[in-house]
Each structure stands twice: as structure tokens, then as C-alpha cells.
């Protein structure tokens, strides 16, 4: 993957485009400029994306004449950055691996158990009020609500 990225960056750094692609040179011939469309082709994005980057200040653009906009190739290279730094260890964990386990303090454990007891008591209270009848599954309630709304609109 890094070889592909490196080759891609080298393509952008080249001062000569492939056959059939135009190239604009600065007056002093030290900086190569490309059009918005050429930049989009090189970066494999839509021209509107390049224009948005210009508008948002992510890349500098230069007016070349009255209507033409140019971007420096070096500025395009600066847009290419790694998504994240290379990790020395695998970034993903397998199902058997666990991140660093942190034990609860005795106080945290007591608070958690007390919360569970309160939740169980509330659940028992609600079930007693309902005469031991559990709530309907949510899909049934959603279907009933949709049917009612269809009757109202129909």
C-alpha cells in the first residue's frame, strides 16, 4: 500500500504530464501549476472537491489570467497525509483479546450493585402495577402506531 502511495506522490511531483494533459508553468518555470480539473484527476476526486478545498483554505490557488485558476503541484502533495500513524502493534483486537482491564474500586462496585438493586425493585414495582403482564415487544407497538397513522391519513 505504501508503494502505491509513494508512486502516486511521485506522479504528482513530476513536472511533465502524460500525453494529452496540459500543464501551466509559472513565469519563472520553478513552480508547476495545474488546473482544478487536472488536480482533481491527479488526486482522484471530483473538481468540486478541489474547489471546496480552495474555498475552505485547505489548498492555495492562484489566478492565472482573468479566468484560469492554478494550483501548485507542491501544494497538492501537501494534501496527501496518512490517515493515522503506523502502529507498532495491531490496531484491532481479536475476540479473545481485551484492552487493559481496570478493576473497579470497592466504592464503585458498591454503587453499581446499589443501582442494580434499585433497577430490580423498580422493575418489580412496574410488573406488579401491570398485574404481572410484561410489555409488548417494541415491533408490535411500532406496527400499531404505523397502522393508526395510516388510518388517520387514509
N, CA, C and O of each residue as an XYZ file, in Angstrom:
616
protein
N       0.827     -1.192      0.000
C       0.000      0.000      0.000
C       0.869      1.251      0.000
O       0.578      2.215     -0.708
N       1.936      1.234      0.795
C       2.801      2.405      0.854
C       3.491      2.625     -0.480
O       3.752      3.767     -0.859
N       3.793      1.538     -1.205
C       4.405      1.663     -2.515
C       3.496      2.383     -3.488
O       3.952      3.189     -4.299
N       2.192      2.086     -3.403
C       1.228      2.748     -4.271
C       1.151      4.230     -3.944
O       1.119      5.064     -4.850
N       1.122      4.570     -2.651
C       1.052      5.969     -2.236
C       2.301      6.716     -2.678
O       2.221      7.845     -3.160
N       3.444      6.084     -2.512
C       4.709      6.714     -2.902
C       4.725      6.954     -4.415
O       5.142      8.022     -4.865
N       4.275      5.976     -5.198
C       4.236      6.136     -6.651
C       3.265      7.244     -7.042
O       3.529      8.015     -7.964
N       2.158      7.316     -6.345
C       1.162      8.346     -6.614
C       1.736      9.731     -6.333
O       1.538     10.662     -7.114
N       2.447      9.860     -5.216
C       3.057     11.144     -4.880
C       4.143     11.504     -5.901
O       4.297     12.673     -6.255
N       4.895     10.501     -6.374
C       5.910     10.767     -7.390
C       5.264     11.255     -8.679
O       5.801     12.132     -9.355
N       4.100     10.680     -9.021
C       3.381     11.133    -10.216
C       3.024     12.606    -10.095
O       3.148     13.359    -11.061
N       2.580     13.019     -8.913
C       2.206     14.412     -8.716
C       3.428     15.309     -8.800
O       3.347     16.428     -9.307
N       4.559     14.826     -8.305
C       5.775     15.643     -8.309
C       6.369     15.817     -9.702
O       7.122     16.761     -9.943
N       6.040     14.923    -10.606
C       6.608     15.031    -11.948
C       6.270     16.376    -12.565
O       5.187     16.914    -12.333
N       7.159     16.905    -13.323
C       6.889     18.204    -13.933
C       6.233     18.071    -15.300
O       5.810     19.072    -15.879
N       6.143     16.865    -15.819
C       5.540     16.662    -17.130
C       4.372     15.706    -16.977
O       4.499     14.650    -16.357
N       3.229     16.081    -17.546
C       2.053     15.221    -17.501
C       2.116     14.187    -18.611
O       2.919     14.279    -19.540
N       1.249     13.208    -18.482
C       1.122     12.202    -19.525
C       0.611     12.864    -20.804
O       0.079     13.974    -20.772
N       0.775     12.191    -21.895
C       0.373     12.708    -23.215
C      -1.083     13.164    -23.193
O      -1.951     12.458    -22.680
N      -1.345     14.337    -23.745
C      -2.703     14.835    -23.860
C      -3.148     15.687    -22.696
O      -4.236     16.258    -22.764
N      -2.377     15.810    -21.633
C      -2.754     16.624    -20.492
C      -1.949     17.907    -20.533
O      -0.730     17.878    -20.698
N      -2.628     19.032    -20.383
C      -1.919     20.310    -20.452
C      -1.230     20.603    -19.130
O      -1.572     20.035    -18.093
N      -0.265     21.489    -19.183
C       0.469     21.897    -17.992
C       0.715     23.381    -18.089
O       1.144     23.876    -19.132
N       0.446     24.105    -17.006
C       0.731     25.533    -16.976
C       1.991     25.741    -16.153
O       2.127     25.172    -15.069
N       2.900     26.541    -16.653
C       4.131     26.819    -15.922
C       4.094     28.244    -15.401
O       3.528     29.132    -16.039
N       4.696     28.460    -14.243
C       4.840     29.817    -13.728
C       5.835     30.559    -14.608
O       6.606     29.947    -15.347
N       5.810     31.882    -14.522
C       6.689     32.688    -15.378
C       8.165     32.324    -15.194
O       8.939     32.337    -16.151
N       8.542     32.000    -13.957
C       9.945     31.694    -13.715
C      10.273     30.222    -13.928
O      11.422     29.814    -13.755
N       9.287     29.427    -14.299
C       9.460     27.999    -14.577
C       9.940     27.194    -13.372
O      10.393     26.063    -13.549
N       9.860     27.730    -12.159
C      10.274     26.981    -10.983
C       9.114     26.200    -10.381
O       9.327     25.144     -9.784
N       7.905     26.695    -10.525
C       6.745     26.036     -9.954
C       5.815     25.574    -11.063
O       5.496     26.339    -11.973
N       5.386     24.339    -10.989
C       4.421     23.828    -11.942
C       3.025     24.063    -11.388
O       2.765     23.849    -10.204
N       2.143     24.502    -12.254
C       0.760     24.734    -11.881
C      -0.138     23.793    -12.666
O       0.129     23.473    -13.824
N      -1.198     23.360    -12.020
C      -2.196     22.526    -12.678
C      -3.549     23.194    -12.522
O      -3.754     23.988    -11.604
N      -4.473     22.873    -13.419
C      -5.819     23.411    -13.314
C      -6.589     22.643    -12.247
O      -6.129     21.612    -11.757
N      -7.745     23.148    -11.899
C      -8.591     22.467    -10.917
C      -8.939     21.068    -11.411
O      -8.902     20.107    -10.642
N      -9.278     20.955    -12.693
C      -9.641     19.650    -13.254
C      -8.460     18.692    -13.224
O      -8.616     17.519    -12.885
N      -7.269     19.192    -13.580
C      -6.078     18.338    -13.545
C      -5.753     17.902    -12.123
O      -5.384     16.751    -11.893
N      -5.890     18.814    -11.173
C      -5.645     18.465     -9.775
C      -6.624     17.390     -9.319
O      -6.241     16.445     -8.629
N      -7.877     17.535     -9.704
C      -8.887     16.544     -9.331
C      -8.553     15.182     -9.924
O      -8.716     14.154     -9.265
N      -8.086     15.176    -11.170
C      -7.712     13.916    -11.817
C      -6.534     13.275    -11.094
O      -6.541     12.070    -10.841
N      -5.521     14.073    -10.761
C      -4.348     13.546    -10.061
C      -4.709     12.973     -8.693
O      -4.189     11.929     -8.297
N      -5.594     13.651     -7.976
C      -5.953     13.233     -6.620
C      -7.126     12.260     -6.587
O      -7.508     11.760     -5.528
N      -7.688     12.002     -7.760
C      -8.822     11.083     -7.895
C     -10.019     11.519     -7.055
O     -10.624     10.732     -6.327
N     -10.335     12.810     -7.187
C     -11.513     13.384     -6.538
C     -12.261     14.205     -7.588
O     -11.757     14.425     -8.689
N     -13.440     14.644     -7.246
C     -14.218     15.482     -8.159
C     -13.661     16.907     -8.170
O     -13.126     17.368     -7.162
N     -13.781     17.606     -9.299
C     -13.342     19.010     -9.335
C     -14.031     19.859     -8.271
O     -13.430     20.793     -7.741
N     -15.284     19.545     -7.954
C     -15.989     20.311     -6.915
C     -15.308     20.145     -5.560
O     -15.333     21.061     -4.737
N     -14.700     18.984     -5.323
C     -13.965     18.765     -4.071
C     -12.746     19.680     -4.008
O     -12.467     20.282     -2.971
N     -12.020     19.781     -5.125
C     -10.845     20.663     -5.164
C     -11.286     22.108     -4.963
O     -10.625     22.861     -4.248
N     -12.398     22.504     -5.587
C     -12.899     23.879     -5.404
C     -13.286     24.130     -3.944
O     -13.050     25.215     -3.413
N     -13.879     23.124     -3.301
C     -14.237     23.272     -1.891
C     -12.979     23.429     -1.037
O     -12.949     24.251     -0.121
N     -11.943     22.644     -1.334
C     -10.687     22.770     -0.591
C     -10.123     24.177     -0.754
O      -9.603     24.755      0.201
N     -10.226     24.727     -1.961
C      -9.756     26.099     -2.200
C     -10.585     27.076     -1.383
O     -10.037     27.936     -0.693
N     -11.908     26.948     -1.458
C     -12.818     27.857     -0.747
C     -12.587     27.807      0.763
O     -12.639     28.834      1.439
N     -12.329     26.590      1.292
C     -12.134     26.429      2.735
C     -10.694     26.699      3.173
O     -10.387     26.628      4.363
N      -9.818     27.004      2.230
C      -8.444     27.344      2.578
C      -7.542     26.150      2.805
O      -6.451     26.308      3.353
N      -7.963     24.953      2.400
C      -7.135     23.766      2.585
C      -5.974     23.711      1.595
O      -4.949     23.082      1.858
N      -6.148     24.376      0.456
C      -5.089     24.434     -0.555
C      -5.108     25.835     -1.168
O      -6.171     26.426     -1.360
N      -3.936     26.347     -1.469
C      -3.839     27.678     -2.065
C      -4.075     27.587     -3.560
O      -3.661     26.627     -4.210
N      -4.739     28.590     -4.097
C      -4.976     28.665     -5.534
C      -4.510     30.028     -6.024
O      -4.473     31.000     -5.271
N      -4.156     30.076     -7.306
C      -3.611     31.290     -7.881
C      -4.355     31.596     -9.174
O      -4.598     30.709     -9.992
N      -4.711     32.857     -9.345
C      -5.386     33.262    -10.575
C      -4.325     33.406    -11.654
O      -3.343     34.127    -11.477
N      -4.524     32.723    -12.762
C      -3.616     32.766    -13.903
C      -4.389     33.385    -15.058
O      -5.102     32.693    -15.785
N      -4.246     34.663    -15.216
C      -5.050     35.367    -16.198
C      -6.372     35.761    -15.556
O      -6.485     35.809    -14.332
N      -7.369     36.041    -16.387
C      -8.637     36.515    -15.841
C      -9.547     35.388    -15.366
O     -10.288     35.566    -14.399
N      -9.506     34.247    -16.018
C     -10.480     33.208    -15.698
C      -9.863     31.920    -15.172
O     -10.577     31.105    -14.588
N      -8.608     31.712    -15.351
C      -7.998     30.429    -15.040
C      -7.457     30.400    -13.615
O      -6.856     31.365    -13.142
N      -7.680     29.283    -12.949
C      -7.180     29.077    -11.587
C      -6.126     27.981    -11.649
O      -6.335     26.943    -12.275
N      -5.001     28.215    -11.001
C      -3.940     27.227    -10.957
C      -3.606     26.851     -9.526
O      -3.749     27.650     -8.601
N      -3.156     25.614     -9.367
C      -2.715     25.117     -8.062
C      -1.299     24.594     -8.228
O      -0.985     23.939     -9.221
N      -0.456     24.879     -7.266
C       0.915     24.374     -7.322
C       0.913     22.882     -7.020
O       0.193     22.405     -6.143
N       1.732     22.165     -7.766
C       1.850     20.718     -7.529
C       2.319     20.437     -6.100
O       1.830     19.509     -5.456
N       3.250     21.227     -5.613
C       3.751     21.021     -4.244
C       2.656     21.160     -3.208
O       2.662     20.467     -2.190
N       1.702     22.070     -3.469
C       0.577     22.223     -2.546
C      -0.313     20.989     -2.562
O      -0.896     20.623     -1.542
N      -0.418     20.346     -3.731
C      -1.223     19.122     -3.820
C      -0.567     17.989     -3.036
O      -1.247     17.207     -2.371
N       0.760     17.909     -3.121
C       1.481     16.879     -2.381
C       1.240     17.050     -0.884
O       1.134     16.068     -0.150
N       1.153     18.307     -0.435
C       0.933     18.571      0.991
C      -0.441     18.091      1.458
O      -0.645     17.853      2.649
N      -1.386     17.949      0.522
C      -2.719     17.457      0.896
C      -2.713     15.976      1.239
O      -3.595     15.497      1.951
N      -1.728     15.252      0.736
C      -1.687     13.803      0.936
C      -1.001     13.514      2.261
O       0.207     13.698      2.406
N      -1.788     13.062      3.220
C      -1.252     12.735      4.541
C      -1.781     11.376      4.967
O      -2.872     10.993      4.546
N      -1.055     10.642      5.779
C      -1.546      9.358      6.271
C      -2.791      9.567      7.123
O      -2.927     10.576      7.813
N      -3.686      8.607      7.062
C      -4.908      8.692      7.852
C      -4.570      8.600      9.333
O      -5.121      9.337     10.150
N      -3.675      7.706      9.669
C      -3.214      7.585     11.056
C      -1.786      7.078     11.030
O      -1.343      6.468     10.057
N      -1.087      7.334     12.090
C       0.304      6.897     12.172
C       0.367      5.377     12.216
O      -0.561      4.725     12.695
N       1.442      4.826     11.725
C       1.624      3.384     11.750
C       1.795      2.912     13.185
O       2.633      3.429     13.923
N       1.003      1.936     13.568
C       1.085      1.387     14.916
C       2.122      0.266     14.933
O       2.274     -0.469     13.958
N       2.816      0.149     16.029
C       3.798     -0.928     16.167
C       3.095     -2.258     16.397
O       3.592     -3.309     15.993
N       1.943     -2.208     17.044
C       1.150     -3.410     17.303
C      -0.124     -3.323     16.485
O      -0.505     -2.234     16.054
N      -0.799     -4.458     16.259
C      -2.052     -4.403     15.512
C      -3.050     -3.476     16.189
O      -3.171     -3.469     17.414
N      -3.771     -2.688     15.378
C      -4.711     -1.707     15.911
C      -6.014     -2.353     16.354
O      -6.726     -1.797     17.190
N      -6.334     -3.521     15.804
C      -7.588     -4.171     16.162
C      -7.323     -5.325     17.109
O      -6.277     -5.970     17.047
N      -8.260     -5.570     17.963
C      -8.159     -6.665     18.912
C      -8.968     -7.840     18.404
O     -10.019     -7.664     17.788
N      -8.475     -9.029     18.663
C      -9.264    -10.200     18.316
C     -10.311    -10.406     19.395
O     -10.302     -9.726     20.422
N     -11.193    -11.327     19.161
C     -12.296    -11.562     20.092
C     -11.787    -11.983     21.482
O     -12.409    -11.665     22.495
N     -10.658    -12.694     21.519
C     -10.136    -13.181     22.796
C      -9.296    -12.148     23.530
O      -9.072    -12.274     24.734
N      -8.829    -11.126     22.818
C      -8.010    -10.102     23.443
C      -8.898     -9.040     24.075
O      -9.994     -8.766     23.586
N      -8.432     -8.459     25.137
C      -9.186     -7.409     25.814
C      -8.266     -6.221     26.050
O      -7.080     -6.388     26.332
N      -8.821     -5.023     25.933
C      -7.986     -3.882     26.295
C      -7.628     -3.972     27.771
O      -8.183     -4.786     28.509
N      -6.735     -3.162     28.174
C      -6.291     -3.165     29.555
C      -7.486     -3.155     30.511
O      -8.293     -2.225     30.503
N      -7.586     -4.190     31.326
C      -8.713     -4.284     32.258
C      -8.431     -3.414     33.469
O      -7.340     -3.441     34.039
N      -9.426     -2.652     33.843
C      -9.297     -1.786     35.001
C     -10.302     -2.256     36.036
O     -11.504     -2.281     35.768
N      -9.844     -2.614     37.168
C     -10.725     -3.089     38.228
C     -11.446     -1.919     38.874
O     -10.904     -0.822     39.002
N     -12.696     -2.187     39.282
C     -13.465     -1.173     39.997
C     -12.963     -1.064     41.425
O     -12.512     -2.039     42.026
N     -13.051      0.127     41.940
C     -12.729      0.297     43.358
C     -13.888     -0.281     44.161
O     -14.985     -0.429     43.622
N     -13.679     -0.608     45.421
C     -14.785     -1.131     46.235
C     -15.981     -0.169     46.266
O     -17.129     -0.612     46.261
N     -15.719      1.136     46.298
C     -16.809      2.113     46.306
C     -17.601      2.073     44.999
O     -18.831      2.113     45.017
N     -16.892      1.992     43.853
C     -17.572      1.909     42.563
C     -18.397      0.635     42.459
O     -19.505      0.644     41.922
N     -17.867     -0.430     42.961
C     -18.582     -1.711     42.934
C     -19.854     -1.631     43.760
O     -20.902     -2.105     43.322
N     -19.785     -1.041     44.944
C     -20.961     -0.884     45.812
C     -22.016     -0.013     45.145
O     -23.204     -0.335     45.186
N     -21.591      1.091     44.528
C     -22.539      1.967     43.833
C     -23.229      1.236     42.688
O     -24.435      1.392     42.498
N     -22.486      0.441     41.922
C     -23.054     -0.331     40.820
C     -24.065     -1.357     41.307
O     -25.136     -1.512     40.721
N     -23.716     -2.059     42.387
C     -24.644     -3.057     42.937
C     -25.906     -2.397     43.483
O     -27.001     -2.940     43.337
N     -25.760     -1.225     44.115
C     -26.919     -0.497     44.637
C     -27.820     -0.052     43.486
O     -29.044     -0.110     43.609
N     -27.244      0.386     42.383
C     -28.027      0.788     41.219
C     -28.778     -0.399     40.647
O     -29.936     -0.270     40.249
N     -28.130     -1.555     40.603
C     -28.816     -2.760     40.119
C     -29.985     -3.133     41.026
O     -31.045     -3.526     40.540
N     -29.803     -3.014     42.313
C     -30.889     -3.316     43.253
C     -32.068     -2.362     43.042
O     -33.221     -2.793     43.042
N     -31.782     -1.062     42.862
C     -32.855     -0.084     42.608
C     -33.577     -0.389     41.306
O     -34.801     -0.278     41.235
N     -32.829     -0.773     40.273
C     -33.425     -1.112     38.991
C     -34.318     -2.342     39.108
O     -35.407     -2.376     38.535
N     -33.873     -3.335     39.835
C     -34.674     -4.549     40.028
C     -35.952     -4.224     40.802
O     -37.022     -4.727     40.460
N     -35.852     -3.391     41.837
C     -37.026     -3.017     42.623
C     -38.025     -2.250     41.754
O     -39.229     -2.488     41.844
N     -37.540     -1.335     40.916
C     -38.418     -0.579     40.032
C     -39.088     -1.499     39.022
O     -40.281     -1.361     38.750
N     -38.340     -2.423     38.472
C     -38.897     -3.388     37.520
C     -39.988     -4.228     38.182
O     -41.041     -4.454     37.586
N     -39.746     -4.688     39.399
C     -40.758     -5.470     40.126
C     -42.004     -4.629     40.400
O     -43.126     -5.122     40.296
N     -41.803     -3.363     40.750
C     -42.919     -2.457     41.026
C     -43.784     -2.258     39.771
O     -45.012     -2.302     39.845
N     -43.141     -2.044     38.639
C     -43.880     -1.850     37.382
C     -44.630     -3.117     37.006
O     -45.783     -3.049     36.580
N     -43.995     -4.268     37.155
C     -44.664     -5.528     36.830
C     -45.862     -5.760     37.739
O     -46.883     -6.284     37.294
N     -45.751     -5.378     39.004
C     -46.873     -5.536     39.946
C     -48.029     -4.635     39.522
O     -49.183     -5.061     39.565
N     -47.744     -3.397     39.112
C     -48.789     -2.478     38.648
C     -49.484     -3.017     37.401
O     -50.674     -2.772     37.207
N     -48.765     -3.738     36.565
C     -49.330     -4.288     35.332
C     -49.950     -5.658     35.556
O     -50.369     -6.308     34.599
N     -50.014     -6.100     36.788
C     -50.597     -7.412     37.083
C     -49.734     -8.560     36.596
O     -50.253     -9.632     36.285
N     -48.441     -8.359     36.526
C     -47.515     -9.410     36.100
C     -47.409     -9.554     34.592
O     -46.687    -10.417     34.094
N     -48.141     -8.693     33.854
C     -48.125     -8.780     32.394
C     -46.930     -7.987     31.849
O     -46.807     -6.795     32.132
N     -46.045     -8.635     31.068
C     -44.882     -7.915     30.522
C     -45.302     -6.959     29.403
O     -46.391     -7.089     28.844
N     -44.457     -6.026     29.091
C     -44.703     -5.100     27.997
C     -44.677     -5.849     26.666
O     -44.014     -6.877     26.531
N     -45.410     -5.317     25.685
C     -45.397     -5.881     24.333
C     -44.032     -5.626     23.704
O     -43.349     -4.662     24.050
N     -43.643     -6.494     22.781
C     -42.384     -6.237     22.073
C     -42.483     -4.907     21.310
O     -43.568     -4.527     20.867
N     -41.386     -4.219     21.160
C     -41.395     -2.896     20.536
C     -41.877     -2.944     19.094
O     -42.498     -1.986     18.634
N     -41.615     -4.025     18.363
C     -42.048     -4.085     16.973
C     -43.566     -4.079     16.880
O     -44.131     -3.526     15.937
N     -44.227     -4.695     17.856
C     -45.696     -4.675     17.856
C     -46.212     -3.258     18.087
O     -47.158     -2.825     17.429
N     -45.594     -2.538     19.017
C     -46.004     -1.171     19.295
C     -45.776     -0.260     18.084
O     -46.609      0.593     17.779
N     -44.653     -0.445     17.403
C     -44.371      0.355     16.215
C     -45.381      0.064     15.104
O     -45.865      0.987     14.448
N     -45.697     -1.207     14.893
C     -46.681     -1.556     13.866
C     -48.051     -0.973     14.196
O     -48.746     -0.492     13.302
N     -48.444     -1.010     15.459
C     -49.728     -0.432     15.857
C     -49.744      1.076     15.591
O     -50.737      1.614     15.102
N     -48.651      1.746     15.913
C     -48.568      3.190     15.691
C     -48.635      3.511     14.200
O     -49.301      4.466     13.799
N     -47.943      2.709     13.374
C     -47.997      2.929     11.911
C     -49.405      2.708     11.372
O     -49.897      3.489     10.558
N     -50.047      1.638     11.832
C     -51.404      1.347     11.381
C     -52.357      2.481     11.763
O     -53.188      2.895     10.955
N     -52.236      2.976     12.981
C     -53.085      4.083     13.444
C     -52.861      5.326     12.595
O     -53.816      6.009     12.226
N     -51.597      5.624     12.284
C     -51.296      6.803     11.478
C     -51.830      6.625     10.044
O     -52.325      7.578      9.442
N     -51.727      5.416      9.509
C     -52.273      5.155      8.174
C     -53.780      5.357      8.142
O     -54.315      5.894      7.172
N     -54.479      4.924      9.209
C     -55.932      5.128      9.299
C     -56.259      6.615      9.350
O     -57.232      7.058      8.739
N     -55.453      7.390     10.075
C     -55.687      8.826     10.185
C     -55.491      9.535      8.845
O     -56.240     10.450      8.506
N     -54.497      9.114      8.101
C     -54.185      9.761      6.822
C     -55.056      9.243      5.687
O     -55.280      9.950      4.705
N     -55.551      8.013      5.813
C     -56.263      7.347      4.731
C     -57.661      7.714      4.645
O     -58.377      7.221      3.772
